[in-house]
Every structure is written in C-alpha cells, then in structure tokens.
C-alpha cells in the first residue's frame, strides 16, 4: 500500500470508528489528535502509548510565520541507526500536502512548508525509524 494512502486511511478509519463522538469533531471531520487510534496506531504528546517517555524527541513542534510553518523534531540523528525519516504535512482533511525526507548523515529533522491556502488546521507527522509515527497539529 502506498504510504500516502496509508496515512490518509488513518484519518478515514478514525472517522468511521468515532464519528458519533462530538468532542472529537473538527469542522465536520474527526480530529485525529483525539482519536482512539492516537497512542495505538500513531502517537501524540497526550497519547504516547507504548512509547511513553519518548515524546520530547519525537513529537514535531510546529511554528508559523505568515504563510510558512516550520516543523522541528528534537531528535538526534544517529546515522542510519536511529533517526527521523521524514516530516509529512497534511491539511485539515488529512490530505497529503508535502513531505521532507531527511538524510540522517547530514541533516537535522527540520522542515519548512508553504501553507498558503490551507485553512483551520494543519497536521505534521514525524516518522522515526524505531519509534513510529508521531502527530501534532496547529490551528491556523
């Protein structure tokens, strides 16, 4: 299965699983930050699941400056042994918008993305080769 389809399916599965729960609704969609899949299929600051204690080095920090966001993961890059593979940017509907692959030998896990035209919320996934996918969001 293509990775983009898989990441999008996380949101679609969440919608089907908890669509009746109003506190997780976000503009008619389910907020994956509050989904029961958080802490099980992917991880967040509030739901680190089996990786409790790893949040500081894995949850992407998102800062906005005008129509640009910068995502930073506070994770050391230990060559190909333990590193952040990439950041994935998704819009409010969990549609793929952009990604940045990292060279673990020469780069830090920092990416910049143009968010022109995006509304309400963006999501960033930080993918670690050992500790799975970590999700964060930013209200626009």
C-alpha positions in Angstrom: 0.0 0.0 0.0 1.3 3.5 -0.8 2.4 5.4 2.3 0.3 8.4 1.4 -2.8 6.3 1.1 -2.0 4.6 4.4 -1.5 7.9 6.3 -4.8 9.2 4.9 -6.6 6.0 5.8 -5.6 6.6 9.4 -8.0 9.6 9.4 -10.6 7.7 7.4 -10.6 4.8 9.9 -10.8 7.3 12.7 -13.9 8.9 11.1 -15.7 5.6 10.9 -14.7 4.5 14.4 -15.7 7.5 16.3 -17.8 9.8 14.1 -20.6 9.8 16.7 -18.4 11.4 19.4 -18.9 15.2 19.1 -15.9 16.2 21.2 -13.6 14.8 18.6 -15.2 16.6 15.7 -13.2 19.2 13.8 -15.0 21.1 11.0 -17.2 18.1 10.3 -14.3 15.7 10.5 -12.7 13.7 13.3 -9.7 15.3 15.0 -7.0 12.6 14.9 -5.4 14.2 17.9 -8.4 12.9 19.9 -9.0 9.6 18.1 -8.8 6.3 19.9 -6.1 5.4 17.4 -3.8 8.0 19.0 -1.5 6.0 21.2 -2.2 2.8 19.3 -1.6 3.3 15.6 0.3 6.6 15.8 1.4 8.7 18.8 0.9 12.2 20.1 2.1 14.3 23.1 -1.1 13.3 25.0 -1.2 9.7 23.8 2.3 8.3 23.6 1.1 4.7 24.0 3.9 2.2 24.3 6.5 4.9 23.7 5.7 6.9 26.8 8.7 8.9 27.8 9.8 9.4 24.1 7.5 12.4 23.4 10.2 15.1 23.8 12.3 13.7 20.9 9.5 12.6 18.6 6.5 14.9 18.7 7.1 17.6 16.0 7.0 21.2 17.1 5.2 23.4 14.7 5.7 27.2 14.4 4.0 29.5 12.0 5.5 32.6 10.3 3.0 34.1 7.9 2.2 31.5 5.2 5.1 29.2 6.2 5.3 26.7 9.0 8.5 25.2 10.4 8.3 21.7 11.8 11.1 20.6 14.1 11.6 17.3 15.8 14.0 17.4 18.8 15.6 14.0 17.9 19.2 13.3 17.4 20.2 11.9 14.1 22.3 8.8 14.8 23.2 7.9 11.3 21.0 5.1 9.9 20.8 3.5 13.4 18.1 5.8 14.9 16.8 8.9 13.0 13.8 10.8 11.8 13.0 9.6 8.3 10.7 12.4 7.3 8.0 15.0 8.1 4.7 14.8 6.4 2.4 17.9 6.1 -1.4 17.3 5.8 -4.3 19.7 5.6 -7.4 19.8 7.8 -8.9 16.8 5.9 -5.7 14.7 6.3 -4.9 15.2 2.6 -1.2 15.0 1.8 0.2 18.4 1.2 4.0 18.0 1.3 6.9 16.0 2.8 10.5 16.4 3.6 12.8 13.4 3.6 15.9 13.6 5.8 19.4 12.4 5.2 20.3 11.1 8.7 24.0 11.5 8.0 23.8 15.2 7.1 20.5 16.8 8.2 18.6 17.8 11.3 14.9 17.0 11.4 13.7 20.5 10.5 11.4 21.2 7.6 9.6 24.3 6.2 6.3 24.2 4.3 4.2 26.7 2.5 0.7 26.7 3.9 -0.8 29.2 1.5 -4.5 28.4 1.0 -4.7 26.0 4.0 -7.4 26.8 6.5 -8.4 25.9 10.0 -5.7 23.3 10.9 -2.6 21.6 9.6 -1.1 18.3 10.8 2.5 17.2 10.8 3.7 13.6 11.1 7.3 13.0 12.3 8.3 9.5 11.3 11.1 7.8 13.4 12.7 4.6 12.1 12.4 3.0 15.5 9.5 4.7 17.4 6.9 5.0 14.6 4.8 8.0 13.6 4.2 11.0 15.8 1.4 13.5 15.1 0.9 17.1 16.0 -1.4 19.8 14.8 -1.6 23.6 14.5 -4.7 25.7 14.4 -4.4 28.3 11.7 
